[in-house]
């Protein structure tokens, strides 16, 4: 049985035993089920579920970090008396090749202040990104490759 499905079932069983199907109780039941499954993970024979969950959590934490960092950068740019902006569009060569991964990367870039995913090439090898400050597009490409794209590849491959 898929460990994720078992974890969801354990959360539902927890909610039915406690008599409360509130969202916080379901989340608590899910966390309790994850702890129980982690205790017997060697007997069940699947460690991938826990590694993937850890990697997805790492991607979420990276997004929150980048969100805060870029929000501060954009605020500094906007509030500075002399706005020295060099907006532009650059092409980013994609390492991810699945539609879901490309969509996730494009959405993470778009949700980060100061950047916007514009388009994906027909062959799905390039992502076009608009940046509020595109003074160093090579650094922007490197930041995406070392950040979001690397974490996506780790979490979903």
Order of alpha helices (4+ residues) and beta strands (2+ residues): alpha-alpha-alpha-alpha-beta-alpha-beta-beta-alpha-alpha
